[in-house]
Every structure is written in C-alpha cells, then in structure tokens.
Amino acid sequence: MNEKIDFVITWVDGNDPEWLEEKNRYSEKKVDITDTVNRYRDMGILKYWFRAVEKYTPWVNKIHLITWGHLPEWLDTTNPKLNIVNHKDFIPSKYLPTFNSNTIELNIYHIDELEEKFVLFNDDMFITNPLSPTFFFKKGLPCDFWKENTFKTEDAGDNFFDHIILNDLFLINKNFDKRAFVKDNFSKVFNLKYGRRNLRYLMLYRWRYFCGFDIPHTTNSFLKSSFKEVWEKEYDMLDRTSKNKFRSVFDVNQWAVHWWQMLNGNFSVKSHHDVGKYFCLKENNDELFDYIRSKKSTVVCINDTNVDLNFDKAIKELIEVLEEKMPEKSSFEK
C-alpha cells in the first residue's frame, strides 16, 4: 500500500471517578458513579476493537486513541502503532475541559502525527471481517456515496441531534451551490452503484437547496485538510460549538465536515451497502450477533441508548460473541 491511512478512535471511561468529578464541576445535572449514564458508560469491549483492527486491517499505519486521560489497564501503550492522545494534546486550551464530543471531533485535525487520510471511529464501531484499504480510500479519496435525502422538520422537537443537523445544513447551503455541484459531479450524484436511490436524487434535484442527507451510524473516512478548510471558512460556527462544554442545540458537528468534503467532490463512489450496519443494544440481540458472525459483514455500530436495558446481561452475551469471533489477544494487550 502506497498511501498511509490512520485510524482515530474516541473513548471515555464513564466509570472513572476523577473524570466524573471534573464533569460535575461544569454540569448542571450532577451524576453519581452508580447512575446509569449510557452517554458515557464504558461497555468494556474496547480490547475487541483493537483485536479486530489487528486481525482484519493489519495495514493501518497508526491508531490514535483519544482520551480524557484515563486508559484501560490491559492496554500496552508501548505498541509502536499506538498514539495516545490526551484532549490537552490537540484541543486548544480555551475549549478545555470539554465533555462535548463535537468539540473533540471538530478539533481532531490538530493532532500533529495524524496523516492526511484517516478513518474516524467511535468506540462502539467495530470492524467484523477483513477489509482492504480501498474500503475506506480509493485513488487518494475517501470512499463514499451521495447521501441527499429529505429532513423532516417535525422531527426536530426536543431532539437536539436534529437541531445540530439543521445547523450543519445551514452551514452547507451557505457555502455550496447545489446546481453547480451536480453539474460538476454528475457521475457521483447519479451512479449505477446507487440503484433505486437514483430516483430519489432525481426528484430532489428540483429543489434549489440541499434538503438533508442520510447519516449512517458508522465510520467516516476523512481528509485532514477538509477539517482545516471548514475551520478557515466557518471559524465562528465551529468556535462557538467548541466553547460548549456539553453538546447543545447550537452545535455543528463532524457531519458538516463530512458533507463539505462530499460537496467538494472529494470522494470515490461506493455502494451504500458498503457502510456497515447499526444496532442498538436491547433484550434480544440475536440479529446483532448473527451480523457479527456473518462472513459478509463489514463494520458494526453497537449503540447503547436503551436506559431500561438489562445492561450486564446484554454485555455478557455480546462479549461471548466477540470472544468467539476474536479469541486471540492482540499486540495492543499486555
């Protein structure tokens, strides 16, 4: 492989009492270590992320593990492929401390050792089978597909994610002319790999502005320069977001950079089927487990959003499946 591709993964240990103490200094809602806080709680499966990377993508150049400061006891920090990145190592001091994932992700481009081409993971996204570099990048460009879709404004309500999407859309429509983009990138907007989706894109073409985009809950391939460009063009919006200690309805996030990158034409077309699959942990996770075991699976997102879940039981069963899939320790484990 001629080009270097890095992986970046963000991780937080919500069980760390020192982290929780600092978080409570800035949060209006104080939480105790015994609370069920699925936004931050650690599922205890990070070592399987490293096992999967080593087993299925051994070609990766370097892994950048972003952390508040805590580290898993089992992690071998001397591994030459591993770069431990503390928030204070790359996030400007005026934004620290932060508990806002948008702040963390928008400032990733400050990491000195980070290559131009990188793949961004959350700690609930796992590779499940061998993948080549061309799954993520081809001809020097991120592999992606045209994602235009409608955004249902009635969904906004109290869901701050939807407000963030609207902010992202405002930023995008402010900076890009839809008709000019389609004209210059016709074969990337209408492509045989999209199948029936081409009909949707044709119908949406009549609208002057971008109405919205699909948001697969999976990994994103980025060019480091894309973050730099968005910061240069829209500093005020990204600065405002980064000043928020916690996520808010006024934020923009990495999706704006992702869409910006697309609208620069900086992507190599792939099928929407090649993005992986999203699952939310629930009482019965057979479908998730079958996907992990499948030889056709690629990337899985295992989200923890169900506060009524029997968490210990679900995690125990998940670990059994991951152990079955990847029983060998990786070189990232002591």
C-alpha positions as CSV (number, residue, x, y, z in Angstrom):
1,M,0.0,0.0,0.0
2,N,1.5,3.3,-1.1
3,E,-0.6,5.7,1.0
4,K,-0.7,5.9,4.8
5,I,-4.2,5.6,6.4
6,D,-4.6,6.2,10.2
7,F,-7.5,5.2,12.4
8,V,-8.8,7.6,15.1
9,I,-11.0,6.4,18.0
10,T,-12.5,8.5,20.7
11,W,-13.0,6.8,24.1
12,V,-14.2,7.8,27.5
13,D,-14.4,5.7,30.7
14,G,-17.5,7.0,32.4
15,N,-16.6,4.9,35.5
16,D,-13.6,7.0,36.2
17,P,-14.4,8.9,39.5
18,E,-11.8,11.7,38.7
19,W,-13.4,12.3,35.2
20,L,-16.8,12.3,36.8
21,E,-15.8,14.7,39.5
22,E,-14.5,17.1,36.8
23,K,-17.6,16.7,34.7
24,N,-19.8,17.5,37.7
25,R,-18.0,20.8,38.2
26,Y,-19.4,22.1,34.9
27,S,-22.6,20.2,34.6
28,E,-25.9,21.5,36.0
29,K,-27.1,17.9,36.4
30,K,-24.8,16.1,38.8
31,V,-24.5,12.3,38.4
32,D,-23.1,9.6,40.7
33,I,-20.8,6.8,39.6
34,T,-23.7,4.4,40.3
35,D,-26.1,6.1,37.9
36,T,-26.9,4.5,34.5
37,V,-25.4,7.1,32.2
38,N,-25.3,5.4,28.8
39,R,-23.9,8.5,27.1
40,Y,-20.6,7.9,28.9
41,R,-20.6,4.4,30.4
42,D,-17.9,2.1,29.1
43,M,-19.1,-1.2,27.7
44,G,-15.8,-2.9,28.5
45,I,-15.3,-4.1,24.9
46,L,-12.5,-1.8,23.7
47,K,-10.0,-4.6,23.6
48,Y,-12.1,-6.3,20.9
49,W,-11.9,-3.2,18.8
50,F,-8.1,-3.5,18.8
51,R,-8.2,-7.2,18.2
52,A,-10.4,-6.6,15.1
53,V,-8.2,-3.8,13.8
54,E,-5.1,-6.0,14.1
55,K,-6.8,-9.1,12.7
56,Y,-8.8,-7.5,9.8
57,T,-6.9,-4.3,8.9
58,P,-3.2,-5.0,9.7
59,W,-2.2,-2.5,7.1
60,V,-3.3,0.5,9.2
61,N,-0.5,3.0,9.7
62,K,-1.2,4.3,13.2
63,I,-4.0,4.2,15.7
64,H,-4.7,7.5,17.6
65,L,-6.7,6.8,20.8
66,I,-8.3,10.0,22.1
67,T,-8.8,10.0,25.8
68,W,-9.5,12.5,28.7
69,G,-6.5,10.9,30.4
70,H,-7.7,7.5,31.6
71,L,-6.5,4.3,29.9
72,P,-7.6,0.7,30.1
73,E,-5.3,-1.4,32.5
74,W,-4.9,-4.0,29.8
75,L,-3.6,-1.6,27.1
76,D,0.1,-1.9,26.1
77,T,0.9,1.8,25.5
78,T,4.4,0.9,24.1
79,N,2.9,-0.6,20.9
80,P,4.6,1.3,18.0
81,K,1.3,1.6,16.1
82,L,-0.4,3.3,19.0
83,N,-0.5,7.0,19.7
84,I,-2.2,8.0,23.0
85,V,-3.8,11.5,22.5
86,N,-5.0,13.4,25.6
87,H,-7.5,16.2,25.0
88,K,-5.0,18.8,26.1
89,D,-2.6,17.5,23.4
90,F,-4.7,18.7,20.5
91,I,-7.7,20.7,21.7
92,P,-6.9,24.5,22.2
93,S,-6.8,25.3,25.9
94,K,-9.7,27.8,25.6
95,Y,-12.1,24.9,25.0
96,L,-10.9,22.7,27.9
97,P,-12.0,20.9,29.7
98,T,-14.7,19.5,27.4
99,F,-17.3,16.8,27.6
100,N,-18.7,17.7,24.2
101,S,-17.9,15.0,21.5
102,N,-18.5,17.6,18.8
103,T,-15.6,19.7,20.2
104,I,-13.3,16.7,20.3
105,E,-14.1,15.6,16.8
106,L,-14.0,19.0,15.2
107,N,-10.5,19.6,16.5
108,I,-9.0,16.3,15.5
109,Y,-7.1,17.9,12.7
110,H,-4.8,19.5,15.3
111,I,-3.2,16.1,16.1
112,D,0.3,16.5,14.8
113,E,1.1,12.9,13.9
114,L,-2.3,12.4,12.2
115,E,-1.9,11.5,8.5
116,E,-3.9,13.3,5.8
117,K,-6.1,10.2,5.3
118,F,-7.8,8.8,8.3
119,V,-10.9,6.9,9.4
120,L,-12.9,8.2,12.4
121,F,-14.4,5.6,14.8
122,N,-16.4,5.9,17.9
123,D,-15.7,3.3,20.5
124,D,-18.9,1.5,19.6
125,M,-17.9,0.8,16.0
126,F,-16.2,-2.4,15.2
127,I,-14.6,-4.0,12.1
128,T,-16.0,-7.5,11.7
129,N,-14.2,-9.0,8.7
130,P,-11.1,-8.4,6.6
131,L,-11.2,-5.1,4.8
132,S,-8.7,-3.6,2.3
133,P,-7.6,0.0,2.3
134,T,-9.9,0.5,-0.7
135,F,-12.9,0.0,1.6
136,F,-12.0,3.4,3.1
137,F,-9.9,5.2,0.4
138,K,-9.5,4.8,-3.3
139,K,-7.4,6.9,-5.7
140,G,-6.4,9.1,-2.8
141,L,-10.1,10.0,-2.0
142,P,-12.4,8.8,0.8
143,C,-14.8,6.1,-0.4
144,D,-18.3,7.5,0.0
145,F,-21.7,7.7,-1.7
146,W,-24.1,10.5,-2.4
147,K,-26.5,10.8,0.6
148,E,-29.0,13.5,-0.2
149,N,-32.4,12.9,1.5
150,T,-35.2,15.0,3.0
151,F,-35.1,16.2,6.5
152,K,-38.4,16.1,8.4
153,T,-38.6,19.3,10.4
154,E,-41.4,17.9,12.5
155,D,-38.9,15.5,14.0
156,A,-36.8,18.4,15.5
157,G,-38.9,18.9,18.7
158,D,-36.7,18.4,21.7
159,N,-34.2,16.1,19.9
160,F,-31.0,18.2,19.9
161,F,-29.5,15.9,17.3
162,D,-32.0,17.2,14.8
163,H,-31.1,20.8,15.7
164,I,-27.5,20.0,15.1
165,I,-28.4,18.6,11.7
166,L,-30.2,21.8,10.8
167,N,-27.2,23.8,11.8
168,D,-25.0,21.6,9.6
169,L,-27.4,22.1,6.7
170,F,-27.3,25.9,7.2
171,L,-23.5,25.8,7.0
172,I,-23.6,23.7,3.9
173,N,-26.2,25.6,2.0
174,K,-24.4,28.9,2.9
175,N,-21.3,27.7,1.2
176,F,-22.3,25.5,-1.7
177,D,-24.5,25.9,-4.8
178,K,-26.4,22.7,-5.4
179,R,-26.9,23.0,-9.1
180,A,-23.3,23.8,-9.7
181,F,-22.2,20.9,-7.6
182,V,-24.4,18.4,-9.5
183,K,-23.2,19.8,-12.8
184,D,-19.6,19.3,-11.9
185,N,-20.1,15.9,-10.2
186,F,-22.9,14.3,-12.2
187,S,-21.4,10.8,-12.1
188,K,-21.0,11.0,-8.4
189,V,-24.6,12.1,-7.8
190,F,-26.2,9.7,-10.3
191,N,-24.4,6.3,-10.4
192,L,-25.3,2.7,-11.1
193,K,-24.0,1.7,-7.7
194,Y,-26.9,3.6,-6.1
195,G,-29.6,1.5,-7.7
196,R,-33.1,2.9,-6.9
197,R,-31.7,5.7,-4.9
198,N,-31.0,7.5,-8.2
199,L,-34.8,8.1,-8.4
200,R,-34.7,9.9,-5.1
201,Y,-31.7,12.0,-6.2
202,L,-33.5,12.9,-9.4
203,M,-36.6,14.1,-7.5
204,L,-34.6,16.1,-5.0
205,Y,-32.7,17.8,-7.8
206,R,-35.7,20.1,-8.4
207,W,-35.0,21.8,-5.1
208,R,-32.6,24.7,-5.1
209,Y,-31.1,23.9,-1.7
210,F,-29.9,20.7,-0.1
211,C,-32.8,19.3,1.9
212,G,-30.8,17.0,4.1
213,F,-28.5,13.9,4.0
214,D,-28.6,10.3,5.2
215,I,-26.5,9.8,8.3
216,P,-25.3,6.2,8.6
217,H,-24.1,5.4,12.1
218,T,-20.8,4.0,11.0
219,T,-17.2,5.0,10.3
220,N,-16.3,8.0,8.2
221,S,-13.2,8.4,6.0
222,F,-11.8,11.9,6.1
223,L,-9.1,14.1,4.7
224,K,-7.4,16.1,7.4
225,S,-7.4,19.1,5.0
226,S,-11.2,19.0,5.0
227,F,-11.3,20.0,8.7
228,K,-8.8,22.8,8.1
229,E,-10.9,24.2,5.2
230,V,-14.1,24.2,7.2
231,W,-12.4,25.9,10.1
232,E,-10.9,28.5,7.8
233,K,-14.3,29.2,6.1
234,E,-16.6,28.9,9.1
235,Y,-14.5,29.6,12.1
236,D,-17.2,31.4,14.1
237,M,-19.6,28.4,14.0
238,L,-17.0,25.9,14.9
239,D,-15.5,28.1,17.6
240,R,-19.0,28.6,19.1
241,T,-19.5,24.8,19.2
242,S,-16.1,24.1,20.7
243,K,-16.8,26.6,23.5
244,N,-19.8,24.5,24.6
245,K,-18.7,22.1,27.4
246,F,-21.6,19.8,26.6
247,R,-23.4,19.2,23.4
248,S,-26.1,21.8,22.6
249,V,-28.8,22.6,20.0
250,F,-26.4,25.4,18.8
251,D,-23.7,23.0,17.8
252,V,-22.4,21.8,14.4
253,N,-20.6,18.5,14.3
254,Q,-18.3,16.3,12.1
255,W,-21.2,15.6,9.7
256,A,-20.8,19.2,8.4
257,V,-17.2,18.4,7.6
258,H,-18.2,15.1,6.0
259,W,-20.8,16.7,3.8
260,W,-18.4,19.6,3.0
261,Q,-15.9,17.0,1.9
262,M,-18.5,15.4,-0.3
263,L,-19.6,18.7,-1.9
264,N,-16.0,19.5,-2.8
265,G,-16.3,16.3,-4.9
266,N,-13.6,14.7,-2.6
267,F,-15.0,11.1,-2.6
268,S,-14.7,8.0,-4.7
269,V,-18.1,6.4,-5.3
270,K,-19.0,3.2,-3.5
271,S,-22.4,1.5,-2.8
272,H,-24.4,2.5,0.2
273,H,-24.4,-1.2,1.1
274,D,-20.7,-1.0,1.9
275,V,-21.0,1.1,5.0
276,G,-21.8,-1.5,7.7
277,K,-24.8,-1.8,9.9
278,Y,-26.2,0.0,13.0
279,F,-27.7,-1.8,16.0
280,C,-29.0,-0.6,19.4
281,L,-28.5,-3.0,22.3
282,K,-31.8,-4.5,23.5
283,E,-33.0,-7.5,25.4
284,N,-32.8,-9.8,22.4
285,N,-29.7,-9.1,20.3
286,D,-29.7,-12.2,18.0
287,E,-29.8,-10.1,14.9
288,L,-26.7,-8.2,16.0
289,F,-24.9,-11.4,16.9
290,D,-25.8,-13.0,13.6
291,Y,-24.3,-9.9,11.8
292,I,-21.1,-10.1,13.8
293,R,-20.7,-13.8,13.0
294,S,-21.5,-13.3,9.3
295,K,-18.6,-13.5,6.8
296,K,-20.3,-10.8,4.7
297,S,-20.4,-8.2,7.5
298,T,-18.0,-5.2,7.4
299,V,-18.4,-2.6,10.2
300,V,-21.0,-2.7,13.0
301,C,-22.1,0.1,15.3
302,I,-23.2,-1.3,18.7
303,N,-25.1,1.6,20.3
304,D,-26.0,1.8,24.0
305,T,-29.1,4.1,24.2
306,N,-31.6,1.9,26.0
307,V,-31.7,3.0,29.6
308,D,-34.2,0.3,30.5
309,L,-31.9,-2.5,29.2
310,N,-30.5,-5.2,31.4
311,F,-27.1,-3.9,30.6
312,D,-25.0,-6.5,32.4
313,K,-26.8,-9.4,30.7
314,A,-26.6,-7.8,27.2
315,I,-22.9,-7.0,27.6
316,K,-22.1,-10.5,28.9
317,E,-23.7,-12.0,25.8
318,L,-22.0,-9.6,23.5
319,I,-18.6,-10.3,24.9
320,E,-19.2,-14.0,24.4
321,V,-19.9,-13.4,20.7
322,L,-16.9,-11.1,20.3
323,E,-14.6,-13.6,22.1
324,E,-15.9,-16.3,19.8
325,K,-15.1,-14.1,16.8
326,M,-11.7,-12.8,18.1
327,P,-10.3,-15.1,20.8
328,E,-6.6,-14.2,20.2
329,K,-5.1,-11.4,22.2
330,S,-3.8,-8.5,20.1
331,S,-0.3,-7.0,20.4
332,F,-2.1,-4.0,22.0
333,E,-2.8,-6.1,25.1
334,K,-0.3,-6.6,27.9
